[in-house]
Each structure stands twice: as structure tokens, then as C-alpha cells.
Amino acid sequence: MKNVDVPMWDKGDSTDSYSKGGGSMFSDFESLSDKIPMVEEVYEKVLGRKPSSRELSLYKYSVLKREEITKKLLNSDEHKEIVEKGRTYPELEERERLAMSNILKLKHGIDDMKEEHDELKNILNEKNKIIVGLREEKVAPYINGELPTDKYNTYYNSNEGISTVNNPVKKESFLDKLYKFLKSLSN
């Protein structure tokens, strides 16, 4: 079997360039390990990321040169999407600025409402204190809730409600008029 007709490439002919390591399909690179950094660099420049292991293997073993890989990546959908996003970036920045401005306005509005609420509570407490003070000061019907009896007017409960019996004629005070008015509204 020593002298069997075997093709020249199978005999390990030293005349072919592949067996000598001289004329490889990677004419610009000495080995595959030299092509890996170039592929990574092209991906970083064109797409802004490192290639996946699949993409790295594809271009590491391909016959494409740096310029051809760059052109292929520049024409890819991923690069077109990156360019489109780059065009909309200023618009997005403006939107973010306006959104942040609105958030600040809303926060200040909430703070203002809290302060206003606290002030209103303080005013309400102050009003209640004044009312209690007035009730302690003045002994009069309709203010402290008691029905007084004095020598001129007698207030009593009947089936028809509160009424007065006038002994001597006395001029009605403002509170009496107010009481009658409120009483007429409730009937």
C-alpha cells in the first residue's frame, strides 16, 4: 500500500502553501488569535458592544477582512437601530428634563398643601378655643346651650317646642330675634 495512487494533497506535499503555514486564508493575520481582538474592536466601534461567542466564531473563521466586517456591521439592523436611537436622544433628554420639572412641581405642591393643612388645623383649633372662651364669658341662650330664666322672660319646654311667656313687655334683643329666626327655619 506504500505506492498507491494518492492525491498530492493527501501525501503531505510540501509545495502547497497551507502545509507550510504561509498562504493562509487570513492574509492580514498570522493566526486566529490575532483576528479575535480585531473582531472585538470592530464590534465595539460599530455596535458599542462585544461580540457574542457565536458572532466571534463566525468572523474568526471567515475570510472577511476588517473593512468587510465593518461594512457588514454598518449595514445591519442593529446598527440602524442604534443610529435611530441616537437621533432621538436629544428629544428623550428634553422629555426627561420636563418630567423632572413636573415631579419637582408636584413635590412642592404636596409640601405646600401639607403646610396649608397644618395652618388650617391651627386656625380651627384657635377658633374652637375662642368659642369655648366666649361660652364661658357670656351666659346667654343659643351660645352655651342652656336656656336661662330671668325675671322678664321664662323659657320652658312644651309640646310645641320652646316658647316664651312675656310678663312685662321688653324689647327683644338681637339673640332673641336670631333664636326666633332659627326656630322659624326649623319648622
Protein Blocks (a to p, Z undefined) as FASTA:
>chain_A
ZZgccdfklnopakbmklnomaccblmbmblklmmmmmmmmmmmmnopacdfklmmmmmm
mmbdfklmmmmmmmpmklmmmmmmmmmmmmmmmmmmmmmmmmmmmmmmmmmmmmmmmmmm
mmmmmmmmmmmmmmmmpgcehklopacddfkbccdddfkbccdddfbdcdddfklmmmmm
mmmmmZZ
